Amino acid sequence: MKIDDGIVILEIEPNSLIINSKYFYPVLIYDDKNLCLIDTGLPDSYNSIKNKMKNEGFDIANLNKIIFTHQDIDHIGGLRSILSKVPKIETMAHKLDKPFIEGDIPLERSKFIKGKFKSFLFKLLMNYYIKFKKILFKIYKTLENRDILDIAGGINVIHTPGHTPGHICLYHKKSKTMIVGDELRIINGKLVGVNENLMNEEDVKTAYSSLKSLLDYDIENIVTFHSGLFKDNPNKAIKDLIEKFNK
């Protein structure tokens, strides 16, 4: 779905019982020189991404940049299959999540899930992780808070730690679109915060505190990775979330 010139949302069916999402929503941001994918889904996402890109008029062979909002397996897992077909891609992530993605440190979510959950589905997720951690990916460009990427009129990098240490949101200035990864979700048409069932109490507090950084931007569209597009007065909705959490 095209939001504006230079930005498209891809609706990807994960084909997996592991993640409780009907769809994933990676984003394409593009201009004459760049075709940039934000997040790659699970390891089985390649064909879905390729086909959805084709439906939107893009050839995955022209993909030259990938930005990760954070290190979780459902955001980075599709990279291996993409690189097997399109090897020359510049990968980017926040410097604090880089060692997790490159395999130097176990993925943050895996440590928490091991001690917290015993369900069959999370055991399946751990099997994904055990296979995935043997695959090392190089992050070619590390990102920091307030970086501006020269893609499609400019992408602002906003460090929003909490869900993971290096979680980032990305603001596409031209379309006034905020891509929020797992920092926000939509439930019953309402904007809500992080999934607290996957986080410890201190990290939840950090994630809600990080929301304040988003209020520096004039937002018309929010794209959440697990819930899609939110357009109902985004700045007010974020402000209300912060106030509700702090009561």
Secondary structure as GFF3:
##gff-version 3
##sequence-region A 1 247
A	DSSP	beta_strand	2	4	.	.	.	ID=ss1
A	DSSP	beta_strand	7	9	.	.	.	ID=ss2
A	DSSP	beta_strand	27	30	.	.	.	ID=ss3
A	DSSP	beta_strand	35	38	.	.	.	ID=ss4
A	DSSP	alpha_helix	46	55	.	.	.	ID=ss5
A	DSSP	three_ten_helix	60	62	.	.	.	ID=ss6
A	DSSP	beta_strand	65	67	.	.	.	ID=ss7
A	DSSP	alpha_helix	73	76	.	.	.	ID=ss8
A	DSSP	alpha_helix	79	85	.	.	.	ID=ss9
A	DSSP	beta_strand	90	94	.	.	.	ID=ss10
A	DSSP	alpha_helix	98	101	.	.	.	ID=ss11
A	DSSP	alpha_helix	108	116	.	.	.	ID=ss12
A	DSSP	alpha_helix	120	132	.	.	.	ID=ss13
A	DSSP	beta_strand	141	143	.	.	.	ID=ss14
A	DSSP	beta_strand	148	149	.	.	.	ID=ss15
A	DSSP	beta_strand	155	159	.	.	.	ID=ss16
A	DSSP	beta_strand	168	172	.	.	.	ID=ss17
A	DSSP	beta_strand	177	179	.	.	.	ID=ss18
A	DSSP	beta_strand	185	187	.	.	.	ID=ss19
A	DSSP	beta_strand	190	192	.	.	.	ID=ss20
A	DSSP	three_ten_helix	196	198	.	.	.	ID=ss21
A	DSSP	alpha_helix	201	210	.	.	.	ID=ss22
A	DSSP	three_ten_helix	211	216	.	.	.	ID=ss23
A	DSSP	beta_strand	221	224	.	.	.	ID=ss24
A	DSSP	beta_strand	228	230	.	.	.	ID=ss25
A	DSSP	alpha_helix	234	246	.	.	.	ID=ss26
###
